[in-house]
Amino acid sequence: MRRQLGDAISIYDRSGVIADLEDALADYFGVRHVVLTSSGTTALHSLYAACGIGPGDEVIVPAYTFFATVTPLLHLGAIPVLAECDETGNLNPEDVLRRITPKTTAIMATHLWGLPADMHALKVLADEHQLLLLEDGSHAHGASIDGQRVGTFGHAAAFSMNGPKPLSAGEGGFVLTDNQDVFHRVLLHGQYNKRCRNELPTAHPLYRYAVTGMGLKFRIHPLAARIALEQLDHLNDYLDGRARVAAHLHEQLAELPGITVPQPPLRVRSAWYGLPLRYHQRELGGLPPERFHQALQAEGCHEVDRPGSTCPLNLLPLFQAPGALFPAYVGRLGYAPGDFPVAEELHRNTLKLPVWHREEDMPLVDQYIEGIRKVTEHHRDLQG
């Protein structure tokens, strides 16, 4: 970090730590092009814009996700079509199929809490209907299906490197693609001037816009890029450690009443951004999830979380009545509570644990296990 302070704290082109990190990410994911951005949200915005998504285009998105997966579409005038989730919280391909119309241009898949979505089924759907398949891998750096990394199944992918993500820059993001036109348009959308003048071919039909691009600055800070580059060297070790801790948690918690612990299918590797616990109220005498969570907090399990902003989007005012902030959507978009019962029930009964990765974390992990076990064993005492 000191070295970076001495080298540069503002980089206008693809040089220095920016080039180093983009090259390292391209090698890690096995893709042709990587563009760093200031956040995962800006990565998503540039991805959608670079794929030509615009006014009136329908994009099928998960009903259950962090809202930034979808909000850039509102800025582009596109129509987000929410689709129901499966038991993992990821897109249900059968529901996606029901929502395809002649206006559908793309399917956006997320990988909730680091567990990959059913990308094989979604790719079949996208190919059959000639749709773009896009990925938001913000929870799932390094996750894979049959050895293929998340972020490489579709036309392009966006990732966040915010704080606690498996790969962190503090704040930052990036876009992956093998498509050269998408790459050039990502540059034009948020990188402008030196990068565009240096990296777009002079014969490109949009080269004359290189100086201004689309006028948005989505560059990552070099200090953030340096943090991420150092973290990337350790990512696989972190993921191995998370997998060991997740397996231990699964083994110890699987037999407890009232709790279901996810287990990835064979040949699927989760990034374990978080460990979602599915709460079953009936198995604990009808004890509400709110009361169960309060009891865990009282036992010192302060890192057990009931996710808030990652939720069924139909519960948020922005997707119920967007017209107050986006007047163009008055009368065109309006979801309501109850529209996605599977996602809503799953969200209501999800408790999330962090997944630690170091051997020295194991005593703390075991304390959490004992706290959860104690609350389940004494659930009758919590009634009333």
N, C-alpha and C positions, 0 to 999 in steps of 0.2 A: 504493500500500500504506500509506503514511503517512497519507493521507487517511482510509483505512478504519479505521485504528487510532484516529483522532480521532472518526470517526463512530459506530462500534459494533463490538464484537467478540462480541456475542451478540444475535441477532435472533430473536424468538419468533413473528413473523407474516410475512406476505408483504409486506415493505417493503424499502426501501433497495436494497442490492446484490442481495439475494435476488430481489426483483421484477424488477430490471434484467436479471439473468442469465436468469431464467425467460422473460421477454419476448423477450430476444434469441435464445434457443434456439428458442422457439416460432416466431419469424420465420424463423430459419435453416432449420429443418426443415419449416416449413409445417404445423404441427399446432396444435390448439386448446389443449392442456394440457401443461404441463411441471411436474414436481415435483423439486426438487433433493434429494439425499440425501447421507449421509456417505460413501458408497462405492458402487462398482458392485455389490457383493454385497448391500448393503441395498436398492439399487434393484431388484435381481432378486427379493429376498424380498418387497418390497412389491408388485411387479408380479404375482407368482404369487398372493399372498394376495388382491389386489384383483380378480383374474380368477376368484375363487371356487374355486381349486384346493385340494383338501383330501384327507382320508384316503381311500385306495383309488383315487383318480384316477390314471390312467396318463398320463404326459407323455412324448412321444417327444423325445429329446434327442440331441445328437451324442455318439458314443463318443469322439471326438477333440476335446477342448476343455480350457479351464482349469476346474478342478473347481467353481469358484463359480457357473458356469452352472447347475449341477445341485444343489449342496448345500442351497440353501434349500428344495427340494422335500422333503428328508428332515425338515426342521423342521415341515413342514406335513402330514406323514403320507402324501404322495403317492408314487407308484411311478415312479421314473425308468426309462424304457425306452430303453436305448442303441441307437443305429442306426449303421450302417456309414457311412463317408465315401467321397467320390469322390476323384479324383486331386489335388484342391486341398486336401483335408482337411475340406471342408465336407460337410454332410449329403447323402447319396445319396438322391434322391427315390424311386428304385425300392426301396431297402431300407426307407425310411420306410413305403411302402405295405404292405410285407409285415408290418410290426409294428403296424398299426392293428387294434384289437380293439374290442368294444363298450364297454370301460372307458376307451378313449382319449378325453381331453378336449382335448388341445392338442399342437401341434408347436412346439418351440423351435429356432429357427435361429440359428447363430452365423456370423460372417464372419471366418474364421481369418486372422490376420496382416493383416487389412484388405481381403482380397479377397472381394467379395460372394458369398454362396451363390446357388444357382439359385432365386431367390424366386418367379419366375413359375410354375415347376413345383410348388413347395411350396404356393403359394397355390391352385393348381388342386386339389391333394390336400385341403387344408384345407376349401375350399369344398364339394367333392364329398361329403366325409364329415362336414360340419358341425362342424368342429373349430376351436378358436382357433389362430390363427397368431401366434406371439410371436417377438421378436427380441432377441438379446443383441448389441448393436452395439459392445461395449467395445473392439474392435480397429479400428473402421471409421467413425469420425466423418467425415462428408463424403463417404464412398464412395457410389457411385450405380450404378443400372442404368437405361439409357435416360433419363437425366436425373432419375430419381426417387431420392431419398436413402434409403440404408439406414436402417431404423428407422421407415419410414412404410408398409411393405407389409402389416403385420398389425394385430392388435387393439391391441397395445401393444408398447413396446420399452424396454429398459433399457440404460444406458451407464455405463461407468466413466470417471472422470477421474483415475485413478491416474498417478503419476509420468511415465513415458515415453509415455503414450497420445497420439494425434494432437491431442487437446484435453486439456490437463492442468490440474488444480487442486492438484496435489500429492497430495491425497486428496479424493475426492468422486465423485458419480454423479448420474444423473437418470433419470426415467421420462418417456416420451413417450406420449401417447394422444389420440385424438379422441373417445374414449368418455367421456361425463360421469360415468357411474356408476363406471367404473374410476378416474377421477380422484378422485372423492370417497372411494373406498375406499382409495386410496393415501394420501390425507391421514389417514384414520382409522387406517391401519396404523402409520404411523411419524412423524406430525407433531403430533398431538393439540392440544387446548386452543385457543390463539388462532387458529391457522390454520383449524382445523375450525369453530370458532364463527363466524369471519368469512367462510368460503368455502362452507360447506355451507348450502343453503337451509334455513330454519327448518322448512319443511314436509317436509324429507327424512325418511324413516322411521327413519334412524339418527342424526338430529340430537341426540337425547337422550344419545348417547354422545360428543358433541363434546369435552367436557372431558377425558375419559380416553382417547378412542379405544381402541386395543387395547393401550395402555400401553407402546408402544415409542417410543424417541426416535432417529430416523434423520436429524435435521437436519444440513445441511452447516454448516461453520464459515464465518462471513462472510469471513475472510481467504482461505480457499480459493475462495469464490465470486468474490472480487475478482480473484484470479489467473486463474481461468477466463474471466471476462468480458474481461479484457485479451487473453488468448490467442485468444478467439473472433474478435476483430477481425482477426486475422492468419491464421486457420485456412486459408482458401482459398489464400493465398500459400504457406503451409507445404506444403499438398497439391500445389500446382503444382511447388514445388521438389522434393518427394519424387518426383513423377512423372518429372521430368527426370533425377534421379539414378538412379531405378530403370530408366529407359530406357537410360541409359548403361551401367549394370551389365549389363543384359540383352544389349546389343549386344556388349560386350567379353567376357562370359563364355559366351555362347551356343555358341560353337564349341569350347569346351574339352571334352575327354573327361571323363567321370565326373560331370558337373554338368548338371542341367537347371534352367533359370531360368524361373519362371512368367511368362506373358504374358497379361494380362487379355483376354478376348474383346472384340470391337468393341462399343462403346457401354457398356462396363463400366469404371467408374473405381474403382481400388483406393485405399484410404487409405494403403497401404504402412506400416502399423505395423511391419512387418518384411519382409525379403525372404527367403523360405524357399528354400534351395537343395536340390534333390533329388540325393542322392549315389547313383551307380551303381557299386557295388564291382567288378563284373565288367569294366567298361571300364578300370579302373586295376589290372588284374592281381590282383584279389582283395584289394587293400589294405583292411583293415577301416576303417569310418568313424571309429572311435576313434583309429586311428593317423593318418588323414588330418587329423582335427581337431587332434591334438597337433602335427603338422607345421605347420599354419597358425598355431597359437599361437607356435611357435618362430620363425616368420617375422615375428612382431610383430602378427599379426592377432588381437589380444586380444578384439575385439568380436564375433568369430564365435562363435556360441553353439550348443550342442546343447540344445534346449529340454527342461526337466525337468518342472515342475509342469503345463505344458500338454502333455497326453499322452493316450493311450487310457485312459479312466477305469477300464477293467477291470483295469488293472495296479496300481491303488491299493488298499490294504487297506480303505479306507472303503467301496468298492463291491464288494469281495469278501466282507467279513464285517462289515457295519455294525452288527450286533447289540451289539457291545461298547460302542458309543457311543449307539446308538439301539435299545434293546431291542425296540421294536415291529417291527423288521425281521428279527428272528431267524426264519430259515426262509422269509422272503418275498423276499429280495433277495440275490443272490450271483453276481457275474460272475467270470470266471476268465481268466488269460492264454490266448491263442489264440482267444478268442471273436470277435475283430474283426481278422482277419488283414490286411485292407487298411490299416486305421488303424495297426496295430502295425508293419507294414513301412514305411509312410510315416514314422512317428515315428522309427523306428530309423535311417532314412537322411535325416533332415532336419538341415540346418545353417542357422542363421538369421543374417542380417546386419541391422544397423540400416540404416535408409534416411535418410541425411542430407538436408538441404533447402537449405543455403546455398551460394552460388557459391564462397565461400571454403573450403568443405569438399571441393571437387573434388580438390585434390592428395592429401588423405587417402584419398578414394575410389579414386584411381588407385593408391595404394600398396597398398590391399587387393586390387585387381585383379591387380597384379603379384605379390603374395604368393600368391594362389590359382593364378595361372598357373605360377609357379615350382614349387609343390608338385605340380601335375598333370604338369608336364614331367619331374619327377624322381621320379615315384612308384615306379619300379623300385628306386631307391636306398633306399627306405623299407621294402622287404620284409625279413622275417626279424627 
